Amino acid sequence: MQSEPYRETLEDALKNLVEVNSKIYDSIIQIAMTGELNEWSRSVPIGEVHNFDFELFKSCSDTNIQLLVTLIEKIDETYRTIKNVNAIETKEEGEE
């Protein structure tokens, strides 16, 4: 059985993984908007809001975007594995 401090540290590590993935995703968007999606980005009126699906970036041809996509997927896999191995339930799962 795990000690409470150890489990809390694992939970903190999971929160860090979520935060890192969010920052990497933001970087992917910025790279795409100044690179492969630059022409589209310049055509969008200022103030217009768009939601991007991760699948869009998985289909980009930019090598740097693909490296970051792979990293996000690996972090997601690590997150799920740590949760499963340690039977950790996150707040998102416990809330209705």
C-alpha positions as CSV (number, residue, x, y, z in Angstrom):
1,M,0.0,0.0,0.0
2,Q,1.2,3.5,-0.8
3,S,1.7,6.1,1.8
4,E,-0.5,9.2,1.6
5,P,2.4,11.6,0.8
6,Y,3.5,9.3,-2.1
7,R,0.0,9.2,-3.5
8,E,-0.3,13.0,-3.2
9,T,3.0,13.4,-5.1
10,L,1.7,11.1,-7.8
11,E,-1.5,13.3,-8.0
12,D,0.7,16.4,-8.3
13,A,2.7,14.7,-11.1
14,L,-0.6,14.0,-13.0
15,K,-1.6,17.7,-12.6
16,N,1.8,18.7,-14.0
17,L,1.4,16.4,-17.0
18,V,-2.0,18.0,-17.8
19,E,-0.4,21.5,-17.5
20,V,2.6,20.5,-19.7
21,N,0.3,19.1,-22.4
22,S,-1.8,22.2,-22.4
23,K,1.3,24.4,-22.9
24,I,2.6,22.1,-25.7
25,Y,-0.9,22.2,-27.4
26,D,-0.8,26.1,-27.2
27,S,2.7,25.9,-28.9
28,I,1.3,23.7,-31.6
29,I,-1.4,26.2,-32.4
30,Q,1.1,29.1,-32.5
31,I,3.5,27.1,-34.7
32,A,0.6,26.2,-37.1
33,M,-0.7,29.7,-37.2
34,T,2.6,31.1,-38.2
35,G,3.5,28.2,-40.5
36,E,1.3,25.7,-42.2
37,L,-2.0,27.5,-41.4
38,N,-0.6,31.0,-41.8
39,E,-2.6,31.9,-44.9
40,W,-5.8,30.8,-43.3
41,S,-4.9,32.6,-40.0
42,R,-4.4,35.9,-41.9
43,S,-7.8,35.5,-43.5
44,V,-9.7,35.2,-40.3
45,P,-11.3,38.4,-39.1
46,I,-9.9,39.8,-35.8
47,G,-12.0,38.7,-32.9
48,E,-13.4,35.6,-34.6
49,V,-13.1,32.5,-32.4
50,H,-12.3,29.0,-33.7
51,N,-11.9,25.7,-31.9
52,F,-9.2,23.4,-33.1
53,D,-9.5,19.6,-33.0
54,F,-6.3,17.7,-32.2
55,E,-6.9,15.6,-35.3
56,L,-6.2,18.7,-37.5
57,F,-2.7,19.0,-36.1
58,K,-2.1,15.2,-36.4
59,S,-2.7,15.7,-40.2
60,C,-0.3,18.6,-40.5
61,S,2.9,18.0,-42.6
62,D,5.1,20.3,-40.4
63,T,7.8,18.0,-38.8
64,N,7.9,20.2,-35.7
65,I,4.2,20.0,-35.2
66,Q,4.4,16.2,-35.7
67,L,7.1,15.9,-33.0
68,L,5.0,17.9,-30.6
69,V,1.8,15.8,-31.4
70,T,3.8,12.7,-30.7
71,L,5.0,14.1,-27.4
72,I,1.4,15.0,-26.4
73,E,0.3,11.5,-27.2
74,K,3.1,10.0,-25.1
75,I,2.3,12.3,-22.2
76,D,-1.4,11.2,-22.4
77,E,-0.3,7.6,-22.4
78,T,1.9,8.1,-19.4
79,Y,-0.9,10.0,-17.6
80,R,-3.4,7.2,-18.2
81,T,-0.9,4.5,-17.1
82,I,0.0,6.3,-13.8
83,K,-3.7,6.7,-13.1
84,N,-4.5,3.1,-13.8
85,V,-1.5,1.5,-12.1
86,N,-2.2,3.5,-8.9
87,A,-6.0,3.5,-9.1
88,I,-6.1,7.3,-9.0
89,E,-9.4,9.0,-9.8
90,T,-9.2,12.6,-11.0
91,K,-11.8,15.2,-10.0
92,E,-13.0,15.4,-13.6
93,E,-14.0,11.7,-13.5
94,G,-15.6,11.9,-10.0
95,E,-17.7,14.9,-10.9
96,E,-21.1,14.7,-12.6
